[in-house]
């Protein structure tokens, strides 16, 4: 840490102690000026603090620039963060446009806990397939009730505004990931001003947020920004994360919004900057073949080496094999039926015909499966694609038609291909090429109402433990029951304590309740902590169950 930065951190520590003055506990001073937060009873909040210049006008489709404006008046930090502009799967009706283009902020939540003068920090990256979602959609009441750590929620660009890429230096993509990284740098530099401990930062995320955590960790200097990381139900190796075929989609995006057949990437970028953000994001609907499929038409890509400020220039597998990534303790997780989020969409009515999409899948499998399972752009020929489609269908349902009777097998197909298999692959690479602890858990405890029931409005199907049934016990979400069962309340507290203890641990030890996670680095078998309503148990497997 250089002298200037050390002095700044020390000044923040002084400012945070003065901000805790009972006469005015909500006033915080930053280099930009003073801001005022809100008293929420058992915690303070400081919301919608800009960490980057607004990514509008000439700054659209560019790497984010650090916020440099000065406040002459006290900044109002009492307004909840806005939703970044998106085509939102969870917005009802045909028009799913939501949010604003100017959205790059962090929101900070500090518990009132007289036993601590400073707190460990959990930085949070929300999920949403890199296409939708928002910081405010993940609640913080459970966390603040426990009062163990400061929570910081990060907002970042989504969909085409965050991830459109032509695969060259003119429009390289990954703007949303670059936003996240700049936010982490902001947190590291300024969190002491809010009573946070910059040396004790844990980065967590779920789904695309979990994949983002892993991608951030693949930066070699990540250990300078965070002490440890957890990827819940999402990692960089999931087939829906690092996409191929981005160039074709970027030029198709231009055609849809009226850029015609742009001569090159520079011309396309110039034209896209001239369009309204709403036009660009609304174009997402043209990339969906039905419902919200594929759920991630725009996402992270491998950038060319000559890209300005590149974030990712190698396939994540190659980065891990090189050993040149952030060597910090990491945990990666999945739930037993993660794929229920994806499979449940097929229970929708197909064009209000009374026939479900699941039934329609029998005639459209070879057309839809490459989009549903994200291998359309990775196969070299139609024959190769069809052969793979035929193989996986045979493996999971054999010669049976798709129906509600064998829905469970289809859901398991989605779980394995989109989540579980790549979780095992990621852990395998880290245990082989990593030097810091690598942990894993599997969660099996179904919510009474989770994301599958929310999407389908059906209670007649056993969905099992679906995507988010664990994570939303920590950070509340409208897609699952707000009222927790007694077993879920206990698990929620254990999860929250797990995060706090991981952020504080000097040895990188990870615990859940009475269970201590076993490290996978150097282990011949996979060490997997199984968590259910009855407790937790360390188990070893040659292959994930």
N, C-alpha and C positions, 0 to 999 in steps of 0.2 A: 504493500500500500504506500503510495507516494505521500510526501509531506502535506501537499495541498489537500489531498483527499482525507488524510488523517485528521487534519484540522477541521475539515468540514464535518466529518462524522462526529468528532468531539463536540463541535458547536451544536449539532443536531441533538446530541445527548443532553446538552445543557438546555436547549430549547424545549425538548420534550419534557424535562423535569419542570420547567417553568410553565409549560402548557398544562401540566397537571395541577396547577394552582387551583384550589377550590373556588376562588373568585371568578375564574374564567378557564375552565378545563378544556374548552373546545377550540381555542385559538392556537394555531400552529403556524410557524414561520418557515418558509422555504426560500430558496434563492429568488423565486419569482415574486415573492411577496407573502402576505399573510392570507390564511384561509380560515374559515370558521365551519365547524362541523355541527352535528346534531347529537343531543342527549336522548338515547332511546331506552332509558330506564336502567337496564343492566349492562349497557355497552354504549360506546361512542361510535359514530360513523362519520367518515370523511369521504364523500362520494364524488364521482365524476371529475376527478382531478386529471387534467390533460398531461400525458407524458410525451406526446408527439404533436407536431404541427398538423392541422386538419389536412387529411389526404384528399384534397379536392383541387379542382383546376389543374394546374401544371404538376401538382404533386400526386395526382391519381396515377396508378400503375407505376409508382416509384417507391424505392425503399423509404421507410419513414424517416423524418427528420426530427431530432430531439426538440421538444418544446422550448422555445427561447423567449416567449413573450413575458413582459413584466406586468404585474397587477398594481394599478395605482390605488384601487379600492380593495377591501377585503374580499377575497374570492368566496362565493357562496358554495360550500361543499355539502349542502343539504339535499341536493336534487339527485334522485337515483339515476344510475347510468342509462343512457339511451341504448336502444337496440341498434347494432350495426346493420346497415341496409342489407336486406336478404329476401329471398323467396322462401317463405317459411312453411315447412311441412305441417306445422301445427296450427296455422291460421285457417279457420274454416272458410269455405266458399272457393270460388274460382280465382279470385284475386288474392294472392298470397303475399303481396308486397308489404313489407314492414320495415320500419327503422329509418335511420338517417346515415348519410355518408360520413359526416363529421362525428366520429364516435370513439376516437382512440384515447381512452381514459383508464385509470385505475380507481378502484373504490376500496377503502380501508375500514376495517371494523375492529375496534379495540375493546376488549372486555374491561369491565370495572372489577378489578381484583386487587384488593388492598394488600394481599400477601406478596405481590410482585411489583417492582418498579419498572421492569422491562419484560418483554415477552418474546418467545420464539415466534417465527413467522411462517405461515402457510400461504404460499402464492398459488392461486387457483386459475386453471385454464378450462373454460367451459367446453362442452362437447356440442355436437350438432352436425357431424359429417363434413365439417369445414364449409358448410352451406348455410346453416341457420343456427339458432341458439343465441344466448345472451348471458352476460354476467349476472344480471338481476334475476334470471330464471332459476338460478340455484340459490336456495335460501341459506340463511346463516343463523337462524334462531337457535337451532340445536347446538351449534358450535359456541355461540355467545353465552348460552345458558351454562355451559361447562366452564367457560372462562379460562381456558388453558393457553390460547395463543391468539395473536393478531392474524386476521384473515385479510388477504388482498386479492380482489377479483380483477382479472385482466380482460379488457375488451379488445378485439382485433378484427381486421377486415375479413370478410367471408365471401364465398361464392366467386363469381368472376372478378369482382373488385379486389378480392384478396388473392386469387390464385390463377387468373387467366395467364397463359404462357404460350409463346410461340417457340420456346426451346432455344432461343438465341439471345444475344446480349441486348437486343432492343426491347424485348418483352419477356424477361426470364422467368417471372412468376415468384411464388413463395412470399408475396408481400405480407400475408397474414402471419407467417412464421417470423418474418423480420420484425413485425409489430410486437409479437410476443417477446422476442429477444430484447428489443429496446425497452419494453415495459419491465423486464427482469433487471435490466441495468438501472432503470429508474428506481426500482424497489431497493436494490442493493445500496444505491447512493443516498436515498432519502428516508428509508423506513425508520432510522434511528430518531428522526424528528417526531415520530408518532409513538415512540416508546418501544419500537421493534428492535430486535437484535440482528444486525446484518450478518453476523457470523453463524446464525442459526436459522437459515431459510430452507424450507422444504417446498419443493414444487410438486403439485398434484394435478391430475386431470382425469376425466372420464370419457371414454369413447374417442372421438376425435381429439378431445382434450388430453386423454391418456397417450394417444399417438403423438400429439404435439409435445408432451413432456419428454417422450423418448427421443423425438427428433431434436429437441433442444439439447438433450443430454449428449447427442452424437457430435455436438460441437466440442472441440478439444479443450476449450477454455471454460466449459460449463461450471467446473468446480469453483471458478471465481465468482459465480453468480448464485449458486445454491449449494447446500451441504449434502442434500439427498433428494431422491425423487421417487414418486409412485405413479405408475400407469395403470389405472383401473379400466379393464375391458377395452383396451386399445393400445396398440404399439406400432412402431414404424414398419413392421413387416406384414401387417394386415394387408390383404390384397386391394383394399379400397383406399389405402393411404397414399402411397407414392404412385402416381398415375402415369400411364403412357398415353400417347395419342393427343397430348395437349395442344400441339400445333394445329391440328385439324379442327379441334373444337374452338380455338381462339379465332381462326379465320371464319369459321361458321358463325360465331358470335358476331363478328363484324358484318357479315352478310345479312344477318337477321335484323340488326339495328340500322341498316341502310348505308354501310360503308362499301357496298359492292364487292367486287373482286379486287381487294387491295393488292397493290403491286408487291409489297414486301412488308416485313414486320414494323418497320419505322412508320410507313404510311398507315398501317392498320392502327398502331398505337395513337398516332396523331388524330385519326378519325374518331377512335373510341373516346379520346379525351374531349372531343367536341360534342359528344352526345350527353344526354342527361343520365345521371346515375340510375334513375328509375327505369329508363329504357334498357340499359345494360342488364340490370338485375331481373327485370321482367322477362328477358330473353331466355332465362333458365327454363321456363316451361316448355320451350321448343326442344330441349335436350332430354325431356322425360318421355319415355315410351308409354307409360301408364302410371297412374297414381304418382308417387314420388320415387320412381325407378328410372335410372339408377340413382341411389340416394346421394351420391357424390360425383356429379359430372365435372366439377372443378375441385382441385385439391393440390397437395404438394407434388412437386416434380423434381427431377434431377436437373440442375442448372448447368449450362456450359461453363467451362473454366474461365472464359473471358467475360462473363457477366459482371456488371458492376455490383460490388458488395454481395457476392453470392452467399447463400445460406447452406445449400446442399449441392455438392458437385459429384458425389458418388452414390451408388446404390447403398442403402443403409447396411446391407449385409457386408459389403466391402469395407465400409467405415469400421464396423465392429471387428472384422477380421484384421484390420490394420492395427488395432489397439489404440488408435489415435482419436479417442473420444473422452468425454468427461468421466473420469474414474471416480465416481461417487457411489455410495450404496443406493441400490435401485430395487424396487419391487414391482412385479408385473402380475396382473390378476385376470381371472375370468370368472363368469358364473356359469352354472351347468347348462343353462338354456339361453345363452346370450343371443342366439340367432332368432329368438322369438320376436324381437323387434322387427326383423326383416320379413320373416315368414308370415307374421300376422297380417301384413298388408294384403296378402293373397286371399284373405277371408272377406275382403270388400266385395260389394256387389259390382259386377262388370257391366258398366253402362246401364245400370238400373234395369237389367234384363231379368233379374231373379237368379241369374247364374253367377256364381262367385268367380273371382279371378283364379282361384285354386282349380276349379273345374276347367276354366279356359286354358290353364297351363298345360293340360294334357295335349292340346292341339298346338300350343305355341312354345313348348319347351325349348326347342332348338333356336327359336328366335329370341326368347326372353332370358334364358339361363345365362348367356354371356354377359348380359347387363346386370342381372340380379347378383351374380357372383364375381363380377369384375375380372373376367378374362378375355373380353372381346378384343382388347388392344394388345394382349400379350401373346396371342396365338398368331402364327405366321400365315396360315391358310384357313379357308372355310372348312376343309376336311379335318384339319387338326382340331379346330374349334368344335365341330360336330362330334368327333370321336371322343373328346373329353366330356362333352355334354352327355353323350350316351353312357359313358363309363360311370360317371358319378350318379346318374339316375339309377342305373342298374345296381350300383353298390348300396344305395339307401332304400329304394322301394321296389327293386326288381321289376317284374312285369306288371305290377299292380298299377292301376290308374291313380292319379293324385285325388285325394278326397279327404274329408274331415276325419275319416276312420284311420288314415295313415298320416295325418297331419304331424304327429309327433316325429316320425321319421324324416319328414321334410324339414321340420324345425331343427333337427339334429344336424342335417346336412348344412344348413345355414350356419349353425353354431360352429361346426368343425372348420368349414372352409373360410368363414369370414373372421373367426375369432380364435378358437382353441388351438388349431394346428399352428398358426403363426405365433401364438403365445409360447408354445413349446419350442418352436424354432428360435425365437428371440432369446429365450432363456438358455437354450443350448449354446448359442453363439457366445453369450455373455459368460457362461460358466467355462467356456473353452478359451476365450481371448481376453476376458476381463480380469482385473486384479482387485476390484472392490466388490463387496458382498452383493450377491444377486439373489433376491428372494421371490417367492411366488405363493399365492393362495388361490383356492377355488371356493366359491361361496354357493351354498345350496340351502336356501330357505325362502320359499316363494312368498311374495307379498300377497295380501288378499286382493289388492287391485294394483297392477303395475302397468307398464307401458303397453303390453299386448292387449290387456282389457281396455285400456284407454283408447287405443287405436281402433279396435274392432267393436267396442260396446257389447262384447259377448262375455258371458260368464259360464257358458255351457262347455267350454273347452279347457282342459287342464294344460296350461302353458308352462307350468313349472317355474323355476327361478330364472327370470328374464332380465335382460339388459337393464341395469340401473337399480335392481332390487336391493343391492348392497349400498351403492354410492349415495342413493337418495335417502338413506338412513342418516347420512352425515349432513348432506346439503339438500334440504327439502326441495321437492319438485312437484308441480301440479299433476304429473302423470302417475304418481303413486299416492297411496293413502297418507293423509296428513296425520291421522291418529294412529300411533304405533301400538302394536301388541306389546305385552310385557317382555316377551323374548326379544322383540325388535328394539325396545328401549334399552335393554341390557347390551345388545350388540352395538347399537348406536354409540353408547358411552365408550364401549371398548374400542371402536373405530376412532373416535375422537381422541381418546387417550393415546392410541397407537400413533396418530399423526403428531401429537405434541411431544411424545417421548422420542420419536424418530428424529424430529427437528433438533432435539436437545442432546441426543446421544453422541458422545465423543468417539465411540467405537463403532458406530454404524449398526448398533443392535436394534432389531425390530421385534416388537412384542405385541401380542393381541391377547388381552386378558391374562391368563396364566401361561399361555403358550409363547415360547420363544422361537421365532422363525429360524430355520436351519439354512445356512449359506449353500448355494449351489456351485460356487466356483471350485473347480477341481473335483467335484463329486461325480461318481460314475452314474448314479441314479439321480432322478429328479427329486429334490426335496420340496414337497408341496404341503402347505398347511391347509387342511380341510376345515372350513367353518360352516356350522349349521346352527339350528336353534338350540341344540343341546350343548354346544360348546365348540372346542377346537381340538384338532389332533394333527400332529406331524406324521406325514406318511411319505413313503418312498415308492417311486414308480419308474419302470423302464420307459413307459409311454404314459402320457396324461390319460386319466380315466375319462 
